[in-house]
Amino acid sequence: MKRNVPQEAIPYLEGRAEISDEQFNEWFVTDCNPYYTRAIQKRIGIIEILKLAKENGCECYITPGDDAYDYGFIIFPDDVVMYVQNGDFFGFDFCIEYIPSQGNGSGCRCNEESITAVDWDELLHQKAEGLAYARKLGAKLYPSAATFKSKHWKFDEMVQI
């Protein structure tokens, strides 16, 4: 079945005035849904941070994108693992991952407020802040990236950047 396209949709559908129900539903669920488009923007933001880290010698991974909550991991050359997630006000939060314990959990946040401008120096600063806090807690870092990968419950589903 073909349907007439709402006027506001025509620019998004390459000027076609008629589309199938399937095409309409895809357009409506994605481009018209502010929650969907914001989720895509958030995912792209995480990917950009991971690409930046990869350009500087890190190993980087992101969730496969099949659920509503995206996050990533940066594994630095010295095997320090940093978790990246979306934060408040279009910013990002960072967390140093360590061996889980009853007293310390599995990681500590590096930043108090979400970071909106992220460059390589900022990533290194967040790493240093997180490591200082982990030491203060007495947390034990993973001895290697391989150990972290084998212990993380969903690591086999992560996508390498």
Secondary structure, DSSP 8 states (H G I E B T S, - for coil): -EEE--GGGGGGGTT-SEEEHHHHHHHHHHTT-HHHHHHHHHHHHHHHHHHHHHHTT-EEEE--S-SS--EEEEE-TT--EEEEEE-STT-EEEEEEEEEETTTEEEEES-SS-BSS--HHHHHHHHHHHHHHHHHHT----S-HHHHHHHSTTGGG-EE-
